Amino acid sequence: MLSIKKVKNWYAQSFEELITFPLIQLSPSICQALMVPWSSEVTLPESTPNPSLKPLSNRYTNLSHGLNGGGNGNSTNSFNKLWLRVPME
């Protein structure tokens, strides 16, 4: 089918654009800021369920929690232990 070939070509073109995209040159100060070790002393507050989703809660299980159990990123079973900081102005 023509539409399937068209979509297949779009995917191929997107993949080619991704692998040929020029590398980003970061300044040394930004590189240094991104490599600062993550501090485990910083904790996020517990998640709060969204009250507007209450009517939907019977259709979905455990809306107030994300994949990590608390929904706030403080999980001890995270598979990615590398944390990078982005400086904000």
N, C-alpha and C positions, 0 to 999 in steps of 0.2 A: 504494500500500500504506500502511496505517495506521502501521506501524513506521517507514517512511522519512519520513513527514510528522512523526512525533514527534521523530525525531533531528534533522531539519531545523529544527524549532522550538526544540530545545535549543541548537543552534548559533546561531540567531538571538538567542535570549535571552542566551546567554553573550557574544556580540559586543556586544549592547546594554549589558550590565552592565560590560564592559570600557571602553567609550567614555564611559559616564556615571559611572564611578568617581571619587570626589572626589580632587583633587590632594593630595599629601602636603606638609605644611608642615615644612620642615627648619629647624633653628636655624641662625643665621649661623655658629656655630663648626663645625657639621657640613658646611655648604656650603663653608667655607674649607678644611677638611681634605680634602674630596673633590677640590678643584681644585689640590692640590699637584702640581707636575709629577712625572712618573715618572722615577726615576733609573735610567739604563742600567747603573749600577755594580752593581746587585743582580742576581745570577745564581742560578739554581736548579741543584741538582745534577742530573747526568745521570739519566735514568730507568733503573729496574732492572726487568727482566722478572719477572712474578709466577710463582714456581716451581709453584704449583698449577695454572697454565694450560698447563704444558708438554705434557700429553697432548693438549690441544686445538690445539696450534700447527700440526699438519699439516693441519688443516681450515681454518685461517685464515692469511692472509699477514700477516707483520710485526706481530704482536701487541704487541711491546714499544715500538712507536712510534706516536704520534698523527698527526694530519693535518699537523702542522708539521714532521715529520721527526725530532724528538728527543723529543717527548712531554713536554717540560718547560716549554714556553711561551717559549723563548728563540729562536724562529725569526726570521730576518731578513726573511722574506717575509710577515709578518703584514699583513692588510689593515686592521686597526683599530689605529691608533697612539695613540688616546686611552686613557689608563689612569687610573682613578679609585681612590682609596684609601678604604677604610672603616676608621675607627678601631675598634680592638679593645680591650676592657678586660680 
